Amino acid sequence: MAKWTPDPTFYPSPRMAMKAPHETIAYVASFDPTRQVPDALAVVDVDPASATYSQVLTNVAMPNAGDELHHFGWNACSSCLCPNAPHAHAERRYLIVPGLRSSRIHILDTQPDPRNPSIVRVLEPDEVAEKAGYTRPHTVHCGPEGIYVAALANEKGEAPGGIFLMDHENFDIRGQWEIDRGPQQLSYDVWWHLGHDTLVTSEWGLPATFENGLVPEVLLGGQYGHKLHFWDLHTRKHQQEIDFGAENQLVFELRPAHDPTKAYGFVNSVISLKDLSASIWTWYRDGDAWAVKKIIEIPAEPADAELLPPMLKGFGAVPPLVTDIDLSMDDRFLYVSCWGTGDLRQYDVSDPFSPKLVGTVRIGGIVSRETHPKAAGRKLNGGPQMVEVSRDGKRVYFTNSLYGVIDEQFYPDGLNGWMVKLDAQPDGGIDFDPRFLVEWPASHRPHQVRLEGGDCSSDSYCYP
Protein backbone atom coordinates (compact mmCIF):
# COMPACT_ATOMS: atom_id res chain seq x y z
CA MET A 1 0.00 0.00 0.00
CA ALA A 2 1.29 3.46 -0.87
CA LYS A 3 2.30 5.71 1.99
CA TRP A 4 0.21 8.91 2.08
CA THR A 5 1.66 10.71 5.07
CA PRO A 6 5.24 12.01 5.34
CA ASP A 7 7.68 9.73 7.10
CA PRO A 8 7.83 10.96 10.74
CA THR A 9 11.65 10.90 10.56
CA PHE A 10 11.61 13.55 7.79
CA TYR A 11 12.03 17.03 9.27
CA PRO A 12 11.65 20.27 7.31
CA SER A 13 14.40 22.01 9.27
CA PRO A 14 17.42 21.16 11.43
CA ARG A 15 15.64 22.86 14.34
CA MET A 16 12.83 20.32 14.07
CA ALA A 17 15.27 17.42 13.71
CA MET A 18 16.95 18.40 16.99
CA LYS A 19 13.64 17.84 18.79
CA ALA A 20 13.19 14.33 17.40
CA PRO A 21 13.08 11.20 19.61
CA HIS A 22 16.40 9.72 20.69
CA GLU A 23 17.90 6.91 18.64
CA THR A 24 17.74 3.45 20.23
CA ILE A 25 19.82 1.53 17.69
CA ALA A 26 22.82 2.22 15.49
CA TYR A 27 23.77 0.49 12.25
CA VAL A 28 27.50 -0.11 11.80
CA ALA A 29 29.36 -1.27 8.67
CA SER A 30 31.56 -4.19 9.74
CA PHE A 31 34.16 -5.77 7.45
CA ASP A 32 36.65 -8.63 7.41
CA PRO A 33 40.10 -7.16 6.61
CA THR A 34 41.31 -10.54 5.31
CA ARG A 35 38.37 -10.73 2.89
CA GLN A 36 37.86 -14.39 3.78
CA VAL A 37 34.41 -14.27 5.40
CA PRO A 38 31.47 -12.02 4.48
CA ASP A 39 31.24 -8.51 5.83
CA ALA A 40 28.18 -7.62 7.91
CA LEU A 41 25.93 -4.81 8.94
CA ALA A 42 25.90 -4.78 12.75
CA VAL A 43 22.90 -3.52 14.72
CA VAL A 44 24.02 -2.01 18.05
CA ASP A 45 21.78 -1.26 21.04
CA VAL A 46 22.27 2.42 22.03
CA ASP A 47 19.28 2.69 24.40
CA PRO A 48 20.68 3.31 27.93
CA ALA A 49 17.52 1.83 29.48
CA SER A 50 17.93 -1.47 27.62
CA ALA A 51 19.29 -4.65 29.19
CA THR A 52 21.40 -5.12 26.05
CA TYR A 53 22.83 -1.59 25.98
CA SER A 54 26.25 -1.39 24.31
CA GLN A 55 25.86 -4.79 22.66
CA VAL A 56 25.60 -5.97 19.08
CA LEU A 57 22.04 -7.26 18.64
CA THR A 58 22.27 -8.58 15.10
CA ASN A 59 24.83 -9.12 12.36
CA VAL A 60 23.40 -9.21 8.85
CA ALA A 61 25.99 -11.06 6.78
CA MET A 62 26.51 -10.08 3.15
CA PRO A 63 26.17 -12.85 0.54
CA ASN A 64 29.82 -12.63 -0.62
CA ALA A 65 33.26 -12.16 0.92
CA GLY A 66 35.60 -9.29 0.10
CA ASP A 67 33.21 -6.33 -0.21
CA GLU A 68 34.94 -4.02 2.33
CA LEU A 69 31.79 -2.29 3.55
CA HIS A 70 32.73 1.33 4.13
CA HIS A 71 30.25 4.22 3.85
CA PHE A 72 26.51 3.72 3.50
CA GLY A 73 23.32 5.72 3.77
CA TRP A 74 19.54 5.91 3.63
CA ASN A 75 17.40 5.70 0.51
CA ALA A 76 15.45 8.81 1.55
CA CYS A 77 15.63 11.50 4.20
CA SER A 78 14.49 15.02 5.10
CA SER A 79 15.50 16.40 1.70
CA CYS A 80 12.35 14.68 0.40
CA LEU A 81 10.42 17.64 1.86
CA CYS A 82 12.20 20.19 -0.36
CA PRO A 83 9.83 22.14 -2.63
CA ASN A 84 11.90 21.78 -5.82
CA ALA A 85 11.66 17.97 -5.95
CA PRO A 86 9.25 16.82 -3.24
CA HIS A 87 8.84 13.12 -2.47
CA ALA A 88 6.93 13.43 0.79
CA HIS A 89 5.50 9.92 0.47
CA ALA A 90 8.87 8.19 0.37
CA GLU A 91 10.12 6.37 3.46
CA ARG A 92 13.43 6.28 5.31
CA ARG A 93 13.35 2.53 5.18
CA TYR A 94 16.21 1.11 3.13
CA LEU A 95 19.95 1.25 3.74
CA ILE A 96 22.16 1.47 0.66
CA VAL A 97 25.33 -0.44 1.59
CA PRO A 98 28.13 -0.52 -1.02
CA GLY A 99 31.30 -2.56 -0.99
CA LEU A 100 34.16 -0.14 -1.64
CA ARG A 101 36.46 -2.88 -2.91
CA SER A 102 33.93 -5.11 -4.70
CA SER A 103 31.72 -2.36 -6.19
CA ARG A 104 28.71 -4.47 -5.16
CA ILE A 105 25.72 -2.56 -3.72
CA HIS A 106 23.41 -4.12 -1.13
CA ILE A 107 19.89 -2.87 -0.38
CA LEU A 108 18.76 -3.64 3.17
CA ASP A 109 15.18 -3.23 4.36
CA THR A 110 14.93 -2.08 7.99
CA GLN A 111 11.21 -2.91 8.17
CA PRO A 112 9.19 -4.41 9.75
CA ASP A 113 11.80 -4.92 12.49
CA PRO A 114 14.57 -2.28 12.49
CA ARG A 115 16.68 -4.55 14.72
CA ASN A 116 16.66 -7.29 12.08
CA PRO A 117 17.14 -5.76 8.63
CA SER A 118 17.14 -8.03 5.61
CA ILE A 119 18.87 -7.91 2.23
CA VAL A 120 16.25 -7.39 -0.48
CA ARG A 121 18.42 -6.67 -3.52
CA VAL A 122 22.06 -6.89 -4.56
CA LEU A 123 23.42 -4.93 -7.52
CA GLU A 124 26.40 -6.86 -8.82
CA PRO A 125 29.65 -5.11 -9.88
CA ASP A 126 29.09 -5.65 -13.60
CA GLU A 127 25.67 -4.01 -13.42
CA VAL A 128 27.05 -1.05 -11.47
CA ALA A 129 29.90 -0.52 -13.94
CA GLU A 130 27.65 -0.83 -16.99
CA LYS A 131 24.78 1.38 -15.82
CA ALA A 132 26.69 3.94 -13.74
CA GLY A 133 29.96 4.09 -15.68
CA TYR A 134 31.70 4.04 -12.29
CA THR A 135 33.18 1.58 -9.76
CA ARG A 136 34.33 1.71 -6.11
CA PRO A 137 31.18 3.36 -4.70
CA HIS A 138 32.21 5.31 -1.62
CA THR A 139 29.66 7.85 -0.32
CA VAL A 140 25.87 7.48 -0.28
CA HIS A 141 23.65 10.56 0.23
CA CYS A 142 19.89 10.82 -0.03
CA GLY A 143 18.97 13.91 -2.05
CA PRO A 144 15.79 15.52 -3.32
CA GLU A 145 16.01 13.76 -6.69
CA GLY A 146 17.13 10.33 -5.47
CA ILE A 147 20.20 8.57 -4.09
CA TYR A 148 23.57 10.16 -4.91
CA VAL A 149 26.58 7.82 -4.89
CA ALA A 150 30.13 9.16 -5.15
CA ALA A 151 32.46 6.61 -6.74
CA LEU A 152 36.25 6.68 -6.82
CA ALA A 153 36.87 5.33 -10.31
CA ASN A 154 35.33 4.78 -13.72
CA GLU A 155 34.18 1.40 -15.03
CA LYS A 156 37.82 0.43 -15.71
CA GLY A 157 39.00 1.37 -12.22
CA GLU A 158 40.73 4.49 -13.50
CA ALA A 159 40.06 8.25 -13.64
CA PRO A 160 37.70 9.96 -13.61
CA GLY A 161 35.72 9.09 -10.51
CA GLY A 162 32.39 10.81 -10.06
CA ILE A 163 28.74 10.58 -9.06
CA PHE A 164 25.85 8.42 -10.17
CA LEU A 165 22.18 8.49 -9.23
CA MET A 166 19.95 5.66 -8.04
CA ASP A 167 16.17 5.63 -7.78
CA HIS A 168 15.18 5.91 -4.12
CA GLU A 169 12.23 3.51 -4.44
CA ASN A 170 13.22 0.72 -6.84
CA PHE A 171 17.04 1.20 -6.52
CA ASP A 172 17.68 1.06 -10.24
CA ILE A 173 20.78 2.94 -11.35
CA ARG A 174 19.78 5.96 -13.44
CA GLY A 175 23.26 6.79 -14.65
CA GLN A 176 26.14 9.23 -14.39
CA TRP A 177 25.23 12.55 -12.77
CA GLU A 178 27.72 14.95 -14.36
CA ILE A 179 26.84 16.80 -17.57
CA ASP A 180 30.14 18.71 -17.66
CA ARG A 181 32.85 17.69 -15.18
CA GLY A 182 35.37 20.35 -16.20
CA PRO A 183 38.83 19.55 -14.75
CA GLN A 184 37.58 17.17 -12.03
CA GLN A 185 39.25 13.72 -12.11
CA LEU A 186 39.52 12.42 -8.52
CA SER A 187 36.54 11.76 -6.28
CA TYR A 188 35.74 11.09 -2.62
CA ASP A 189 32.87 12.77 -0.77
CA VAL A 190 29.79 14.61 -2.05
CA TRP A 191 27.35 16.96 -0.38
CA TRP A 192 25.51 20.18 -1.18
CA HIS A 193 24.01 23.53 -0.24
CA LEU A 194 20.40 23.01 -1.29
CA GLY A 195 19.58 26.66 -0.57
CA HIS A 196 22.35 27.79 -2.92
CA ASP A 197 21.91 25.24 -5.73
CA THR A 198 25.48 24.07 -5.17
CA LEU A 199 27.00 20.60 -4.96
CA VAL A 200 30.50 20.09 -3.51
CA THR A 201 32.90 17.19 -4.07
CA SER A 202 36.31 16.32 -2.58
CA GLU A 203 39.19 14.03 -3.54
CA TRP A 204 41.06 10.91 -2.41
CA GLY A 205 42.77 8.86 -5.12
CA LEU A 206 42.41 6.00 -7.59
CA PRO A 207 42.13 2.33 -6.54
CA ALA A 208 45.73 1.59 -7.53
CA THR A 209 46.89 4.11 -4.90
CA PHE A 210 44.90 2.77 -1.92
CA GLU A 211 43.62 -0.79 -2.44
CA ASN A 212 47.00 -2.25 -1.45
CA GLY A 213 47.66 0.50 1.09
CA LEU A 214 48.73 4.11 0.81
CA VAL A 215 51.68 4.42 -1.56
CA PRO A 216 54.48 6.48 0.08
CA GLU A 217 55.78 7.72 -3.28
CA VAL A 218 52.33 8.95 -4.27
CA LEU A 219 51.82 10.62 -0.88
CA LEU A 220 55.23 12.30 -0.74
CA GLY A 221 54.83 13.31 -4.38
CA GLY A 222 51.65 15.20 -3.49
CA GLN A 223 49.61 13.11 -5.91
CA TYR A 224 46.62 12.24 -3.73
CA GLY A 225 43.60 14.53 -3.84
CA HIS A 226 44.01 18.14 -2.68
CA LYS A 227 41.11 19.99 -4.32
CA LEU A 228 37.47 20.91 -3.81
CA HIS A 229 35.03 21.12 -6.69
CA PHE A 230 31.86 23.21 -6.80
CA TRP A 231 29.01 22.35 -9.16
CA ASP A 232 25.65 23.76 -10.20
CA LEU A 233 23.35 21.25 -8.52
CA HIS A 234 20.59 21.41 -11.12
CA THR A 235 22.47 21.87 -14.39
CA ARG A 236 25.04 19.30 -13.13
CA LYS A 237 27.93 21.34 -14.48
CA HIS A 238 31.30 22.03 -12.89
CA GLN A 239 31.69 25.68 -11.86
CA GLN A 240 34.83 26.08 -9.77
CA GLU A 241 37.92 24.24 -8.54
CA ILE A 242 39.86 25.22 -5.41
CA ASP A 243 43.33 23.74 -4.99
CA PHE A 244 44.57 23.48 -1.39
CA GLY A 245 48.11 22.93 -2.65
CA ALA A 246 49.81 19.57 -3.11
CA GLU A 247 51.29 19.72 0.40
CA ASN A 248 47.76 19.33 1.84
CA GLN A 249 47.07 15.72 0.98
CA LEU A 250 43.74 13.88 1.15
CA VAL A 251 40.98 16.51 1.21
CA PHE A 252 38.24 14.34 2.61
CA GLU A 253 35.00 14.84 4.53
CA LEU A 254 32.48 17.53 3.56
CA ARG A 255 30.31 18.99 6.32
CA PRO A 256 28.18 21.88 5.04
CA ALA A 257 26.15 23.97 7.46
CA HIS A 258 22.78 22.32 8.14
CA ASP A 259 20.97 25.67 8.03
CA PRO A 260 20.16 26.10 4.31
CA THR A 261 20.50 29.89 4.54
CA LYS A 262 24.20 29.55 5.40
CA ALA A 263 26.70 29.28 2.54
CA TYR A 264 29.67 27.69 4.30
CA GLY A 265 30.97 24.32 5.40
CA PHE A 266 34.01 22.46 6.73
CA VAL A 267 36.48 20.01 5.20
CA ASN A 268 39.59 18.24 6.54
CA SER A 269 43.00 17.65 5.02
CA VAL A 270 44.42 14.45 6.51
CA ILE A 271 48.12 15.28 6.41
CA SER A 272 50.52 18.07 5.47
CA LEU A 273 53.73 17.08 3.69
CA LYS A 274 55.39 20.10 5.28
CA ASP A 275 55.23 18.97 8.90
CA LEU A 276 52.77 16.01 9.21
CA SER A 277 50.11 18.30 10.69
CA ALA A 278 46.42 18.02 9.81
CA SER A 279 44.10 20.89 9.06
CA ILE A 280 40.46 21.96 8.92
CA TRP A 281 39.27 24.47 6.37
CA THR A 282 36.10 26.52 6.00
CA TRP A 283 34.69 26.98 2.53
CA TYR A 284 32.40 29.97 2.07
CA ARG A 285 30.75 32.21 -0.45
CA ASP A 286 32.91 35.21 -1.32
CA GLY A 287 31.05 37.50 -3.70
CA ASP A 288 30.28 35.54 -6.86
CA ALA A 289 32.67 32.69 -6.09
CA TRP A 290 33.61 30.17 -3.41
CA ALA A 291 36.72 30.53 -1.27
CA VAL A 292 38.49 28.58 1.50
CA LYS A 293 40.31 29.53 4.69
CA LYS A 294 42.37 27.28 6.95
CA ILE A 295 40.90 27.63 10.45
CA ILE A 296 42.54 24.81 12.44
CA GLU A 297 46.00 23.24 12.29
CA ILE A 298 46.76 20.26 14.52
CA PRO A 299 50.49 19.53 14.85
CA ALA A 300 52.23 16.16 14.85
CA GLU A 301 53.48 14.87 18.21
CA PRO A 302 57.17 13.93 18.65
CA ALA A 303 57.59 10.22 19.42
CA ASP A 304 60.26 7.58 19.97
CA ALA A 305 60.98 6.02 16.58
CA GLU A 306 61.05 2.58 18.23
CA LEU A 307 57.34 2.93 18.98
CA LEU A 308 56.38 3.99 15.46
CA PRO A 309 55.30 1.78 12.55
CA PRO A 310 57.80 1.41 9.69
CA MET A 311 55.96 4.01 7.62
CA LEU A 312 56.65 6.70 10.26
CA LYS A 313 60.00 5.71 11.82
CA GLY A 314 61.97 8.14 9.71
CA PHE A 315 59.84 11.07 10.85
CA GLY A 316 60.11 10.58 14.62
CA ALA A 317 56.57 11.87 15.12
CA VAL A 318 52.93 10.79 15.21
CA PRO A 319 50.77 12.69 12.71
CA PRO A 320 47.27 13.45 13.99
CA LEU A 321 45.79 11.99 10.76
CA VAL A 322 42.43 13.76 10.84
CA THR A 323 40.36 11.23 8.90
CA ASP A 324 36.80 12.31 9.73
CA ILE A 325 34.84 15.31 10.98
CA ASP A 326 31.17 15.85 11.86
CA LEU A 327 29.07 18.95 12.51
CA SER A 328 26.31 19.14 15.12
CA MET A 329 22.80 19.85 13.86
CA ASP A 330 22.79 23.40 15.26
CA ASP A 331 26.06 24.12 13.36
CA ARG A 332 27.75 24.94 16.66
CA PHE A 333 30.17 22.07 17.35
CA LEU A 334 32.61 20.45 14.97
CA TYR A 335 33.97 17.04 15.97
CA VAL A 336 37.42 16.11 14.67
CA SER A 337 38.84 12.56 14.65
CA CYS A 338 42.62 12.30 15.07
CA TRP A 339 43.14 8.67 14.12
CA GLY A 340 46.91 8.85 14.59
CA THR A 341 47.22 10.44 18.03
CA GLY A 342 43.96 9.05 19.43
CA ASP A 343 42.23 12.38 20.08
CA LEU A 344 38.59 13.19 19.43
CA ARG A 345 38.35 16.97 19.52
CA GLN A 346 35.32 19.21 19.91
CA TYR A 347 35.47 22.76 18.56
CA ASP A 348 32.93 25.53 19.00
CA VAL A 349 32.47 26.83 15.45
CA SER A 350 29.65 29.28 16.15
CA ASP A 351 31.95 31.63 14.28
CA PRO A 352 33.03 29.38 11.38
CA PHE A 353 36.24 31.39 10.91
CA SER A 354 37.31 31.45 14.56
CA PRO A 355 36.98 28.00 16.17
CA LYS A 356 37.55 27.37 19.88
CA LEU A 357 38.69 24.01 21.24
CA VAL A 358 36.23 23.16 24.02
CA GLY A 359 36.61 19.41 24.55
CA THR A 360 39.05 16.52 24.01
CA VAL A 361 39.18 12.83 24.84
CA ARG A 362 41.95 10.39 23.93
CA ILE A 363 41.57 6.69 23.20
CA GLY A 364 43.90 4.35 21.34
CA GLY A 365 46.51 6.10 19.19
CA ILE A 366 49.59 4.85 17.33
CA VAL A 367 51.82 5.44 20.39
CA SER A 368 49.57 6.41 23.29
CA ARG A 369 47.27 3.32 23.23
CA GLU A 370 44.96 5.00 25.75
CA THR A 371 42.29 2.88 27.42
CA HIS A 372 38.55 3.32 28.08
CA PRO A 373 36.76 3.26 31.46
CA LYS A 374 35.08 -0.05 30.54
CA ALA A 375 38.33 -1.66 29.29
CA ALA A 376 39.77 -2.19 32.79
CA GLY A 377 43.08 -0.52 31.93
CA ARG A 378 43.75 -2.56 28.79
CA LYS A 379 45.61 -0.71 26.05
CA LEU A 380 43.51 -0.05 22.97
CA ASN A 381 44.69 0.57 19.44
CA GLY A 382 43.24 2.21 16.41
CA GLY A 383 41.90 5.68 17.15
CA PRO A 384 38.84 7.88 16.68
CA GLN A 385 37.82 7.46 13.05
CA MET A 386 34.24 7.53 11.72
CA VAL A 387 32.30 9.89 14.00
CA GLU A 388 28.54 10.38 14.15
CA VAL A 389 26.48 12.81 16.22
CA SER A 390 22.91 12.39 17.42
CA ARG A 391 20.31 14.80 16.10
CA ASP A 392 20.03 16.62 19.43
CA GLY A 393 23.83 16.88 19.70
CA LYS A 394 24.02 15.17 23.09
CA ARG A 395 25.62 11.88 22.02
CA VAL A 396 28.69 11.26 19.88
CA TYR A 397 29.59 7.80 18.56
CA PHE A 398 32.78 6.73 16.83
CA THR A 399 34.64 3.66 15.62
CA ASN A 400 38.35 3.02 15.08
CA SER A 401 39.02 1.43 11.66
CA LEU A 402 39.94 3.42 8.54
CA TYR A 403 40.43 0.90 5.71
CA GLY A 404 41.69 -2.67 6.04
CA VAL A 405 45.13 -2.49 4.43
CA ILE A 406 45.74 1.08 5.65
CA ASP A 407 44.96 0.01 9.23
CA GLU A 408 47.91 -2.39 9.00
CA GLN A 409 50.27 0.32 7.77
CA PHE A 410 49.75 2.46 10.87
CA TYR A 411 48.82 -0.28 13.38
CA PRO A 412 51.02 -3.20 12.17
CA ASP A 413 50.37 -5.28 15.28
CA GLY A 414 46.77 -5.64 14.14
CA LEU A 415 43.83 -3.40 14.85
CA ASN A 416 41.21 -4.56 17.36
CA GLY A 417 37.88 -2.99 16.50
CA TRP A 418 35.77 -0.99 18.93
CA MET A 419 32.97 1.57 19.07
CA VAL A 420 32.51 4.12 21.88
CA LYS A 421 30.05 6.82 22.85
CA LEU A 422 30.66 10.27 24.33
CA ASP A 423 28.24 12.47 26.24
CA ALA A 424 28.35 16.09 25.07
CA GLN A 425 27.51 19.07 27.27
CA PRO A 426 25.22 21.84 25.92
CA ASP A 427 27.93 24.55 26.04
CA GLY A 428 30.92 22.37 25.19
CA GLY A 429 32.79 19.54 26.84
CA ILE A 430 32.80 15.80 26.12
CA ASP A 431 33.25 12.71 28.30
CA PHE A 432 33.22 8.97 27.75
CA ASP A 433 30.04 7.11 28.61
CA PRO A 434 31.71 4.60 30.96
CA ARG A 435 29.07 1.96 30.12
CA PHE A 436 29.52 2.08 26.34
CA LEU A 437 32.36 0.17 24.73
CA VAL A 438 31.52 -2.30 21.98
CA GLU A 439 34.47 -4.54 21.13
CA TRP A 440 34.42 -6.31 17.77
CA PRO A 441 35.46 -9.95 17.28
CA ALA A 442 38.88 -10.39 15.66
CA SER A 443 37.23 -11.42 12.38
CA HIS A 444 35.73 -7.98 11.72
CA ARG A 445 36.34 -4.25 12.16
CA PRO A 446 33.76 -1.46 12.43
CA HIS A 447 33.61 1.56 10.14
CA GLN A 448 30.71 3.95 9.50
CA VAL A 449 27.86 4.45 11.98
CA ARG A 450 24.30 5.39 11.00
CA LEU A 451 21.70 6.23 13.64
CA GLU A 452 18.06 5.20 13.68
CA GLY A 453 15.90 7.94 12.18
CA GLY A 454 18.84 9.95 10.82
CA ASP A 455 21.88 11.72 12.20
CA CYS A 456 24.08 14.77 11.64
CA SER A 457 25.70 13.52 8.44
CA SER A 458 22.70 11.85 6.80
CA ASP A 459 20.08 14.53 6.10
CA SER A 460 19.84 17.91 4.39
CA TYR A 461 17.16 20.53 4.81
CA CYS A 462 15.42 23.17 2.71
CA TYR A 463 14.00 25.24 5.56
CA PRO A 464 15.89 26.95 8.40
N, C-alpha and C positions, 0 to 999 in steps of 0.2 A: 504494500500500500504506500502511495506517495506521502511524503511528509509535508504538512501544510502549515506548520508553525515553525518559526526560526529555532534552530538548535539553541538550547539554553546556555551552551558554552560559547556562543558567538556574542561578542560585546561590541557595541558601536564605538566605544572610546576606551582608551587605557584607564581612565578614571573609573569606568564601570567594571572593567576587568579586575581592578584591584579590590573590589568589593565582593568578588565571587567566592563561592565555598572553597575551603582548603582542599588540596589534593590529598587523596588517601593511598594512591599507588603511583609508582614511577615505572616507566618502561626503559630498559637499558640494553643497548646493543652489546652483545657479548660474543667474542670471537676466539677461535683456537689459533694461536700464533704458528703452530706447526702445520696447520691446514690438513690435519689428518682426520679429525672428526667434525661434524657439522657445527657451524656457529649457531647461536640461539638468541632469541629475544627474551630477556629476563624480566619478570614482573616482581617488583620489590614493594613490600608493605611499608608505607611512610606515614601511617596513622598512629600517632603516639598512644592512643587509647586501645590499640589492638594488641592481642596476645602474641601476634607474630610480627610485631614492629621490628624493623631493621632485619628482616629476613627475606630471602627470595622465595616467593610463593609458587612461581611457575617458570619453567624454561620451555619456550617453544622452539624446538629444533628446526633448522632449515633442512630442506630435502637433499642438499649436496654439501660436500666439504669444500673448503678453500675460498669462501666468498669474501672474507674479511669485512664483516658488517662494520660500518663506520658511522656516517651521519644518516639520519632518517627523519621523517616528518609526517604530518597529518595530510589527509587528502583535502581537507577544507577547514577553514578557520574564520576568524572575525572579519577578514577581508571580504567574505561573501556578502557583508552588509553594505559594501560600498555602492554608491549610486551609479557609477559608470558601468559596472558589470555585475549587477546584483544576482546572487544565487541563494536567496534567503531560505530556500527549502532544502538545501544540501545539509549533510550531517558531518560533524567531526566524528567519524566512525572508523575509518581505515587508516592504518599506518603504512606508509610507503618506505620499504626497507631495502635499500640497494646493497649489493656487495661491491666494494670499491675495487677489489682485485678481479672478481669474476665478471663484473658488469651485468650480473643477474639482478632482477628487481622483484622483490617479494611484496605481495599485498596481503596485509593481515587485518582481519575483521575483529574489532574489539567488542562487538556485540554478539550474543545477548549478555555475556558475562565478561566485563572488562578485565577480570583477573585471569581469564583463560582465553586469550585471543587465538584465532585459528587462521592458517594460511588458506586464502581463497583463490589466489592466482599467482603464477610465477611467469614473469617475462624473461625468456632465455636470452643469453648474450647475443646470439645471432639476430634475434628479432629487434633488440635494442639498437644494435649497430645499423641494421638495415633501415629501420623506420626513423631513428633519431639522427643518424649520421655521426653519433658520438659513442664513446665507451668510457669506462671508469667513472660512473655516476657518483658524485661526491655529496652535494648539498641538495636537500629537498625543502622547498618552501611552498606553502599554499598561498596562492594569489587570487585576485578577483576573477581572472580568466581561466584558472585551472591550476595544475600542479607544475611548478617550475623546478627543473632539475639541472644543476650545474654539473658538467662533466669535464674531466681533465684532459681528454684526448679525443681525436676523431675516430672514425670506424677502424682505422689502421693502427691505432694506438699512438698516433703522432699529433703534431700541431695542425690545426688549431683545436683547442678545447673550447667549449661554449655551453650553451643552454638549450634544452629542449623542453617542450610542453607535453604534459599528459592530461587526459580528461579526468576530472575529479570524481566522476561517477562510474564510468566503465573501465577506466585505467588504460585505455588505448593510448598509444603514443601518437601525438598529432604531428610532430616533426620539429625541425630546428627552429629556434626562436628568432635568431638574428636575420635581419634583412640586409644590413650593411655593417660589418664588424670593424671597418676601419683598420687600424694597426693592431688590434687585439689578437694575441696568439695563445697566451697562457691563461689558465682558468683556475678558480678555486671556489670562492664563496660568491653568493648573489643575494642582494636584498634591494630595497627600494625606498623612495620617498613618494608615497601615493599622492600626497597633497601637492607635489611638485613635478609629477609626471616624469620622474627620474628613476632609472634602475642603475645600480652600482655593482661592479664585479671586481674581484681581487685575483691574485695570482699565486700559484705554487710552482709546479713544474710538470714535466712530462713523465709518463710511467717509467721510462728507462732511467730516470734520475731519482726515483724513490722506491720502486718496487723491490729492489735488492738492498735498500738502505740509502741514506743520504750519501751522495758522492762527494768526497772532500774537494776534489778538483773543480767540480761544478760550483760548490759553495764558495770556495776561496776565489774562484774566478768571477764571482758576482753574477752567475748565470741562472739562479733561481728567480722566481718572480719578485719584482720590486715596483709594481705599478698599480694604480687604480684606474678603472675605466668607468665613464659616465655615459649613460645611454638615454635616449628618449624612450620612455616606457611604452608608448602607444605606437609610434612609428617603427620601433625596434631598430633604430639606427644609432651607431656610435657617434657621440658628440665630443668627448674630451678624454684625453689621457693625462694622468699626472704621474710622473716618475719620481720616486722617493730617492733615487740614486742607487747604484749597484751595491753600495756598502750596506744598505738596509735590505737584508735578504728575508724572503718569505713574508710577504704582506698578506695577512691571513683573514682574520674574522671581522666581518662587517656588522656593526651594531648602530643602526640609525636611531635617532630619537623616536620614541613611540608616539609622541604628540605630532600629528600630521601637519601642524602649522609651523613646525620647526625644521629648518633646512640645514641640519648638521648631523654628524654621526662620528663614531670612533672606530679605529682600526689599529691592529697591532703589527709591528715588525718583529719577527722572532729573534733575530740576532744581527748585530752590527759587526761587519768585518774589521772595523776600526779598533774596537776594544771589547768585543763580546757582549756588550750591553744589549738590552732590549728596549723597545720604545713603543709608546702609544701616541697616535696622531688623531687630531680632529679634522674632519673634512667639513667644509662649510660653503655657503653661497657667498660669493664676493662679486657684487655687481651682476654682470651677465654670465659669469663663469663660476666654476668650482675651484676651491683652493684647499690646501692642507697646512696644518701647523703642528709641529711636534710639541706635545704638552707634558709628556712624562718620559724620563729616561731612567732605566733601572740598571745599575752597574753590575758587572761580574764580581764574584767574591774570590779573593785569593785562596788557594787551597794547596795542600801537599800533593805533589804530582803522584806520589805512591797511591793515593786514594782515588785518583781519577781514572776513568776508562781510557783505553789507548787513544781514542779520538781526541782527547783533551789534554793528555799528559804534557805535550809540548807547550801548552799555554799556561799551565800552573794556576788555573782559575776555573771556577764553576760559572758558566753563563746562566743568567736567569731563565732563558728559553721561554719567553712568554708565548704560549701556544694557544691560549684561548682567552676571551674576554666575554663579559655579559653585562647588560645594562638593565637596572631595575625599571619596573614599569612606569614609575613616576619620573624617569630620566635623571634621578638624583645620584644614584650610586653606581659606579663602574667597578666590576669585579675582575681581577687580573690574575691569571694562573701562571705561576713561575715554576714550570715543570722541572727545571734544572736545580734550583736552590731549595724547592719545597715550600715556597711561600704562596699563600692565597691572599692577595691584597684587596682592600676596599678603599676606593677613592670617592670623595664627594665631588661630583662634577656638576653641581648646580650651575656653576659658571663653567661651560665646556672648554674654556681656554685657560682656566686657572684651577686645576684639580688640587684637592687636599687629601693626603693620606690619613684615613681615620680608623683603619683597622687592619690587622695582620694576624694570620695564624701560620704555623709551619708544620708540615707533615711530610715524611719521606725526604726526598732530595738526594742528589747524586753522592754527596759527601755527608750531609747532616743525618740522614736516616732517622728523622724525628718520629716519635711514637704517637699514639692516640690514647685518650683516657681509657678506652675499652680494650686496648691491646696489651695491658698489663706489663708495660715497659718494653715490649718487643720492638726491635728496630723495624721500620717499614721502608720500603723502597718505592720507586716511582715517585710521582709528585702530583700536585694539583694540575689537572689537565682539563677535560671537558667540564665546564661549570654551567649550572642551570639555576635560575632564581624563580621562586614561587611568584604568582601574580601579585600577592600583597607585599612582596619584598621582605618577608620575615624569615624565610628559610632559603638556604643556599646549599645545593647539592653538587658534589663533584666526584669524578673518578680519576684514575691515575695512569691509564695507558694511552699512548699517542698513536702508534702504528706498529704492528708486530715486529718487523725487522729493524725499525728505528729504535724501538724500546731496547733491543739488545745492544745497539751501538752505545747507548748512554748508561744502560744498566746491564752490563755484560754478565753479571751473576744471575740473571733471570729476574723478571719482574713479577711480583706477586700482586694480583689485582685486588683492589678495594674501592669502596664507595663510602663517602662520609657526608655528614650534614652539619651545617653551621646554623646557629641562631643569630639573626641580625637585629640590632637595636634600631629604633626609629630614627635617631639622630646620628647614627654611625657607631661602629663597634661590632665585632663578630667574635663568636666563641664556638668551640666544638659542642655539639650535643653529645654528652658523654655516653648516651645509650645507643648511638647510631654509628656502627661500623659494620659494613657488609664486606666480608672477605670472600673472594672468588676461589673456586677450586683451581688447582694448578693447570687444568686442561683449558681454561678460558680466561680472558681478560675483558674488563668492562670499558666501554668507550662512551658514546653519547647517551645522555639522559633526556627523556621526555616525560613531562608531568601530565597526569590526568586532567583533562579539560583545558590544556594549554599552559604556556609558561612564557617567560620573558624573551625567548628567542624563537617562538613559533608563530605568533600572530602579528598582523599589521592592521592599522585602524584608519578610517577615513574621517572620523570626527574627533575633536579634541575633548 
